[in-house]
Amino acid sequence: MARRIVVIGGGAAGASAAAKARRHDEEADIVLLNEGRDISYGACGIPYWISGVIPSIGALMVFSPRRFGARYNVSVRNFTRVREIKAEQKKVIVEHVREHEVYQLSYDSLIICTGARPVLPDVFRVEGPIFALRNLVDAEKLKSFLKEYTPQSALVVGAGLIGLEMTENLQKIGVKVTLLEATDQVLPSLDLEMASIVHAALKRSGTAVLTGQAARVVEVKAPDRVVVTTSKGETIETNLIVVSVGVEPNSELCESAGLKYGPRRTIFTERDMSTGVEGIWAAGDCTHSWSAVTGQPLWLPLGSVANKQGRTAGANAVGQALKLSPMVGSTIAKVMDLTVAKVGLSQKEAESAGMKVICSYTHPFDRAHYYPGAEMLSVKLIAEESTGAIVGAQIIGREGVDKRADVFAMAIYNRMTCDELGNVDLHYAPPFAPAKDVCNVAAYVADDIRRGLERVVAPQEVDQDFVSRSDQVLIDVRTPEEYQMGHIPGAINVPLDVLREQSDSLDRRKRIVLYCKTGLRSYLALRILANKGFEDVWHIGGGYVSWEESFGG
Amino acid sequence: MARRIVVIGGGAAGASAAAKARRHDEEADIVLLNEGRDISYGACGIPYWISGVIPSIGALMVFSPRRFGARYNVSVRNFTRVREIKAEQKKVIVEHVREHEVYQLSYDSLIICTGARPVLPDVFRVEGPIFALRNLVDAEKLKSFLKEYTPQSALVVGAGLIGLEMTENLQKIGVKVTLLEATDQVLPSLDLEMASIVHAALKRSGTAVLTGQAARVVEVKAPDRVVVTTSKGETIETNLIVVSVGVEPNSELCESAGLKYGPRRTIFTERDMSTGVEGIWAAGDCTHSWSAVTGQPLWLPLGSVANKQGRTAGANAVGQALKLSPMVGSTIAKVMDLTVAKVGLSQKEAESAGMKVICSYTHPFDRAHYYPGAEMLSVKLIAEESTGAIVGAQIIGREGVDKRADVFAMAIYNRMTCDELGNVDLHYAPPFAPAKDVCNVAAYVADDIRRGLERVVAPQEVDQDFVSRSDQVLIDVRTPEEYQMGHIPGAINVPLDVLREQSDSLDRRKRIVLYCKTGLRSYLALRILANKGFEDVWHIGGGYVSWEESFGG
């Protein structure tokens, strides 16, 4: 008799699992139990449908349940949830959530793809114009609200990638957004000085950004009027609230099935997506992956990862032997006129994992500097000091960010050192890259730091206390014109091209801290002085640009 | 006494070498002997300056010789060439090409960065409006000609990347271009079926493309009128000729110095850019690199490679110990509305190197299919059959080509298998990529082919002979609507979603060849039939799109 594969959940992971299982086994009886109305939909497109950038919600429905069922010969049961897994009997207790019919379904292989749900703090659990977007039905509710009330203002709670995508898309349709973030920065997964670039862009776009405070009181005054009081006592009156403070895994079935928990209460899985209980696999946002950097379990609730997990689980559930690759944790979003990407570990994440790291800050042009449209990127590369292995990167800019982020992802996946990445002959032609590509440059600089060829002061350390120290000399090596346009307080101006002549006049007993616009000229200046025997010479990573970015320029 | 470093040549390699040497050694006496007027210029930008896309030639001059000299404390001597290297005495015989002054210069380290020159076949060695672009002076001559004669037509000889860039940029300023290529295809470094896509784009843009023929007679009738007769007897009357049939290394100094030749008469160098003769290094287009794929010496006359070679040679010339990384051979160009990239080996190159390879043809969207502007790319991925290691890729499309090309470059550099690349979590958000990225998909398909999960007929094999074979059934699994819009001659239509029901009516004794639009649905169809016990089922790689591309659709 044909084996029965039961897949719980019709999102990216569930649909991938069912389709992959079918591609290996034409005879299997595959049943997909789907709690909602839609399957395999493009949830990541929701913010763009809200603004009309994507005109039709139909575009987000990759497959209707019927078409998916026909294509893969899968029995798709909508509005159906699993109450309990009887692992020893290899049965699930199933409930039709509309008709409240309850029945048992036996399986040979069970793949749990229950996904994740938005976290909704208690303060927001009130009747009113408060939206947390999980699926297309939630999106439709928000869209209806926008149509009915044409709101002027919105409060977006949570300044992660999704929160910022929502902010951008609400503003696109004329809704003024206040962004409320409990931590001290937007994009908490980034290091503060990189997040500051995005913070500034949000402010430029007219977003009111409130960090370091959470909603304490939420009072619904009317169907389209809410007043929120924050932990710092600020009051925000708004027409609607979108809550995007993160997600949590739908892992409640663990208990009944006797499954173990992984990190963040995900369902624990091995590299083949098996759960440790005979016949049960898990995939997607309800389970974790493994970090390519640390080797540890890592929760990455992302569509791209879910697909890969689903494919792996689906293959293994029909007797194949696939293993999930380690994940580098690539994340990216368009935020206003910027693209923001982060991959691997941030500096703070690496340091809390006990790693000693070095960081390069660079601002290379995205294409040949002379080619129309060339613009500077902001790149922070993080490498392990002892080995030089690249462990993380953050990139912000307008164009060409996604490319560099993927190159860094590949470098991290392959455990490349800065030295190696510096020398890969990436594609060069003037419309696409400088002859020394952005990734090469970021890696070269990191490698130089590691080898002691340059000593770097992180830009965010150059605060008022720093510049007022009397035991050091702060030197701006840009041209007099650049210096006059604006410089770091306390800096004297010694242009690079006269530094050789003037070096004798510098006090060798003091620490010398150099900077230029982006860090290139100050590096050359540093090498001149170091080669002349100055022993305590530093420069500011990323230069004046990074310093301005760090302090909200 | 300070050592003297003599660098011959002020292009990308020479300038990089001098600058790197200086960064390590402040005291060295660095002399840069430059045959021309400009140094360290953006030669790759020339086609774009010709059209005015880059408005000022000054933009291509990264450094004036004077500024470079000041910045790096390098004695730059322009219009200076080296007649001879007296390696045993560590001296060069130098000539000022304008003043014909000849003198000796001793060195401790000598770095040869003489670059390459355009090949100019004898037939073009006549007085007249015939241009071969090597440097900014050549570019200025062409620009003056364009201004003086406002030509209507041009003949571009050689359909490599530079020839196509020149074609595009000449057409941009209203010059009608005829492209003459001696081999049977444009972009000879690509496989024919991929080059066909570019061929079609050139034709669409109004370029007359003549392949498989070379110029036999060149008659200059007037300062702006030339008549060319080709080896096939065609006559082309044109206002000017741009010759871009490739470059050859300036390696004549090898003889006098007793240096060995590498491939293509380059100067042979080891991995540290040393030449085998004490105190002599070489870098840039006059020398070769080492292939990351084959491990063999490989000539890559590219600015991005020259920079890396120069940096390595410059460091080693002052006592550092750098090694040049193996190169993957990334090439890319904008051609009309397309971007064309090739990295690693083509199929034909791999096969002539004795490799057995498998190829995947895919047409994934560059971003989420529902995000505005999403367009299909054409991707050919080449992997070694025995190991699954990726050895080459070719990508053509409008946007997002350079990104995928760099990801493939990283995969090749790291000797990744298709299986590995398929599973890297590259950056996903709807504006940037589909959830299964282009590179993942190309690698998945190649991996499936390698594992025997799908058997692929290369699209270019589906010619008239193929479709008229009586021992096979050609099945179009698209919808009836798609089939009626156009299909491969001889194909019957069995839409994927009814294939399961209708499979019993297929003749199991015949070979079955399936296709759809891009290869995805036909792959699913193949899996259905294979799982139902059909033993001889194939599908056409890249589907109808690749078939149309291969046959010049």
Chai-1 contact restraints between the chains, C-beta under 6 A:
chainA,res_idxA,chainB,res_idxB,connection_type,confidence,min_distance_angstrom,max_distance_angstrom,comment,restraint_id
A,R23,B,R527,contact,1.0,0.0,6.0,A-B,restraint_1
A,E26,B,I528,contact,1.0,0.0,6.0,A-B,restraint_2
A,E26,B,N531,contact,1.0,0.0,6.0,A-B,restraint_3
A,E26,B,K532,contact,1.0,0.0,6.0,A-B,restraint_4
A,G42,B,Y370,contact,1.0,0.0,6.0,A-B,restraint_5
A,C44,B,P430,contact,1.0,0.0,6.0,A-B,restraint_6
A,G45,B,Y370,contact,1.0,0.0,6.0,A-B,restraint_7
A,G45,B,P430,contact,1.0,0.0,6.0,A-B,restraint_8
A,I54,B,Y370,contact,1.0,0.0,6.0,A-B,restraint_9
A,A59,B,Y370,contact,1.0,0.0,6.0,A-B,restraint_10
A,L60,B,Y370,contact,1.0,0.0,6.0,A-B,restraint_11
A,A70,B,D497,contact,1.0,0.0,6.0,A-B,restraint_12
A,G303,B,A435,contact,1.0,0.0,6.0,A-B,restraint_13
A,S304,B,D425,contact,1.0,0.0,6.0,A-B,restraint_14
A,S304,B,Y428,contact,1.0,0.0,6.0,A-B,restraint_15
A,S304,B,A435,contact,1.0,0.0,6.0,A-B,restraint_16
A,V305,B,D425,contact,1.0,0.0,6.0,A-B,restraint_17
A,N307,B,A435,contact,1.0,0.0,6.0,A-B,restraint_18
A,N307,B,K436,contact,1.0,0.0,6.0,A-B,restraint_19
A,K308,B,N423,contact,1.0,0.0,6.0,A-B,restraint_20
A,S325,B,N423,contact,1.0,0.0,6.0,A-B,restraint_21
A,M327,B,D425,contact,1.0,0.0,6.0,A-B,restraint_22
A,V328,B,D425,contact,1.0,0.0,6.0,A-B,restraint_23
A,S330,B,D425,contact,1.0,0.0,6.0,A-B,restraint_24
A,S330,B,L426,contact,1.0,0.0,6.0,A-B,restraint_25
A,S330,B,H427,contact,1.0,0.0,6.0,A-B,restraint_26
A,I332,B,H427,contact,1.0,0.0,6.0,A-B,restraint_27
A,I332,B,A429,contact,1.0,0.0,6.0,A-B,restraint_28
A,I332,B,F432,contact,1.0,0.0,6.0,A-B,restraint_29
A,A333,B,A429,contact,1.0,0.0,6.0,A-B,restraint_30
A,K334,B,P431,contact,1.0,0.0,6.0,A-B,restraint_31
A,A341,B,H427,contact,1.0,0.0,6.0,A-B,restraint_32
A,Y370,B,G42,contact,1.0,0.0,6.0,A-B,restraint_33
A,Y370,B,G45,contact,1.0,0.0,6.0,A-B,restraint_34
A,Y370,B,I54,contact,1.0,0.0,6.0,A-B,restraint_35
A,Y370,B,A59,contact,1.0,0.0,6.0,A-B,restraint_36
A,Y370,B,L60,contact,1.0,0.0,6.0,A-B,restraint_37
A,D402,B,H427,contact,1.0,0.0,6.0,A-B,restraint_38
A,D402,B,F432,contact,1.0,0.0,6.0,A-B,restraint_39
A,K403,B,K403,contact,1.0,0.0,6.0,A-B,restraint_40
A,K403,B,D406,contact,1.0,0.0,6.0,A-B,restraint_41
A,A405,B,H427,contact,1.0,0.0,6.0,A-B,restraint_42
A,D406,B,K403,contact,1.0,0.0,6.0,A-B,restraint_43
A,D406,B,V407,contact,1.0,0.0,6.0,A-B,restraint_44
A,D406,B,L426,contact,1.0,0.0,6.0,A-B,restraint_45
A,D406,B,H427,contact,1.0,0.0,6.0,A-B,restraint_46
A,V407,B,D406,contact,1.0,0.0,6.0,A-B,restraint_47
A,V407,B,M410,contact,1.0,0.0,6.0,A-B,restraint_48
A,A409,B,L426,contact,1.0,0.0,6.0,A-B,restraint_49
A,M410,B,V407,contact,1.0,0.0,6.0,A-B,restraint_50
A,M410,B,M410,contact,1.0,0.0,6.0,A-B,restraint_51
A,Y413,B,V424,contact,1.0,0.0,6.0,A-B,restraint_52
A,N414,B,N414,contact,1.0,0.0,6.0,A-B,restraint_53
A,N423,B,K308,contact,1.0,0.0,6.0,A-B,restraint_54
A,N423,B,S325,contact,1.0,0.0,6.0,A-B,restraint_55
A,V424,B,Y413,contact,1.0,0.0,6.0,A-B,restraint_56
A,D425,B,S304,contact,1.0,0.0,6.0,A-B,restraint_57
A,D425,B,V305,contact,1.0,0.0,6.0,A-B,restraint_58
A,D425,B,M327,contact,1.0,0.0,6.0,A-B,restraint_59
A,D425,B,V328,contact,1.0,0.0,6.0,A-B,restraint_60
A,D425,B,S330,contact,1.0,0.0,6.0,A-B,restraint_61
A,L426,B,S330,contact,1.0,0.0,6.0,A-B,restraint_62
A,L426,B,D406,contact,1.0,0.0,6.0,A-B,restraint_63
A,L426,B,A409,contact,1.0,0.0,6.0,A-B,restraint_64
A,H427,B,S330,contact,1.0,0.0,6.0,A-B,restraint_65
A,H427,B,I332,contact,1.0,0.0,6.0,A-B,restraint_66
A,H427,B,A341,contact,1.0,0.0,6.0,A-B,restraint_67
A,H427,B,D402,contact,1.0,0.0,6.0,A-B,restraint_68
A,H427,B,A405,contact,1.0,0.0,6.0,A-B,restraint_69
A,H427,B,D406,contact,1.0,0.0,6.0,A-B,restraint_70
A,Y428,B,S304,contact,1.0,0.0,6.0,A-B,restraint_71
A,A429,B,I332,contact,1.0,0.0,6.0,A-B,restraint_72
A,A429,B,A333,contact,1.0,0.0,6.0,A-B,restraint_73
A,P430,B,C44,contact,1.0,0.0,6.0,A-B,restraint_74
A,P430,B,G45,contact,1.0,0.0,6.0,A-B,restraint_75
A,P431,B,K334,contact,1.0,0.0,6.0,A-B,restraint_76
A,F432,B,I332,contact,1.0,0.0,6.0,A-B,restraint_77
A,F432,B,D402,contact,1.0,0.0,6.0,A-B,restraint_78
A,A435,B,G303,contact,1.0,0.0,6.0,A-B,restraint_79
A,A435,B,S304,contact,1.0,0.0,6.0,A-B,restraint_80
A,A435,B,N307,contact,1.0,0.0,6.0,A-B,restraint_81
A,K436,B,N307,contact,1.0,0.0,6.0,A-B,restraint_82
A,D497,B,A70,contact,1.0,0.0,6.0,A-B,restraint_83
A,R527,B,R23,contact,1.0,0.0,6.0,A-B,restraint_84
A,I528,B,E26,contact,1.0,0.0,6.0,A-B,restraint_85
A,N531,B,E26,contact,1.0,0.0,6.0,A-B,restraint_86
A,K532,B,E26,contact,1.0,0.0,6.0,A-B,restraint_87
